Amino acid sequence: MQYGMMDGYGMGYGIWGILGLIFWILVIIGLVLLIKYLWEGVGTKREQESALEILKRRYARGDISKEEFEEKKKDLL
């Protein structure tokens, strides 16, 4: 009896190799999605704060009137 790639268990490393590869691919994809989710959460908070700061700067420069400032501020908050 010869033992090689096909040793009576199907395709040798075949099924376990494929399952192992799929497992590690899923782990990597999960980590990438987790990092992306966490990074976007931080970015969203910064964007909300910066929008109000931009509005304040525009009002301070005189680009918009007080009425426009108050209206846009209500929209942001």
C-alpha positions as CSV (number, residue, x, y, z in Angstrom):
1,M,0.0,0.0,0.0
2,Q,1.4,3.4,-1.0
3,Y,1.0,6.5,1.1
4,G,1.0,9.7,-0.8
5,M,-1.3,12.6,-1.3
6,M,-4.2,10.2,-1.7
7,D,-3.9,7.9,1.3
8,G,-7.5,6.7,1.9
9,Y,-8.7,9.9,3.7
10,G,-9.9,11.6,0.5
11,M,-7.4,14.2,-0.7
12,G,-4.7,14.2,2.0
13,Y,-4.5,17.8,3.1
14,G,-7.2,18.9,0.7
15,I,-10.3,19.4,2.8
16,W,-8.5,20.4,6.0
17,G,-6.2,22.7,4.1
18,I,-9.2,24.4,2.4
19,L,-11.1,24.6,5.7
20,G,-8.1,26.1,7.5
21,L,-7.5,28.6,4.7
22,I,-11.2,29.6,4.8
23,F,-11.0,30.0,8.6
24,W,-8.0,32.3,8.4
25,I,-9.5,34.3,5.5
26,L,-12.6,34.9,7.7
27,V,-10.5,35.9,10.7
28,I,-8.6,38.4,8.6
29,I,-11.8,39.8,7.0
30,G,-13.4,40.1,10.5
31,L,-10.4,42.0,11.9
32,V,-10.4,44.4,8.9
33,L,-14.2,45.0,9.3
34,L,-13.7,45.6,13.1
35,I,-10.9,48.1,12.5
36,K,-12.9,49.8,9.8
37,Y,-16.0,50.0,12.1
38,L,-13.9,51.4,15.0
39,W,-12.1,53.9,12.8
40,E,-15.3,55.2,11.2
41,G,-16.9,55.6,14.7
42,V,-14.0,57.9,15.7
43,G,-14.2,59.8,12.4
44,T,-18.0,60.4,12.7
45,K,-17.6,62.1,16.1
46,R,-14.9,64.3,14.7
47,E,-17.0,65.3,11.7
48,Q,-19.9,66.3,13.9
49,E,-17.7,68.5,16.1
50,S,-15.9,70.0,13.1
51,A,-19.2,70.9,11.4
52,L,-20.2,73.0,14.3
53,E,-16.7,74.5,14.5
54,I,-16.8,75.4,10.8
55,L,-20.2,77.0,11.3
56,K,-18.8,79.1,14.2
57,R,-15.8,80.2,12.2
58,R,-18.0,81.2,9.2
59,Y,-20.2,83.3,11.6
60,A,-17.1,84.8,13.2
61,R,-15.7,85.8,9.8
62,G,-19.0,87.4,8.9
63,D,-19.8,84.9,6.0
64,I,-23.2,84.2,7.4
65,S,-25.8,86.2,9.4
66,K,-26.9,85.5,12.9
67,E,-30.2,84.1,11.6
68,E,-28.4,81.7,9.3
69,F,-26.0,80.7,12.1
70,E,-28.9,79.9,14.4
71,E,-30.8,78.0,11.7
72,K,-27.8,75.9,10.7
73,K,-26.9,75.3,14.3
74,K,-30.4,73.9,15.0
75,D,-30.0,71.6,11.9
76,L,-26.7,70.3,13.2
77,L,-27.9,69.7,16.7
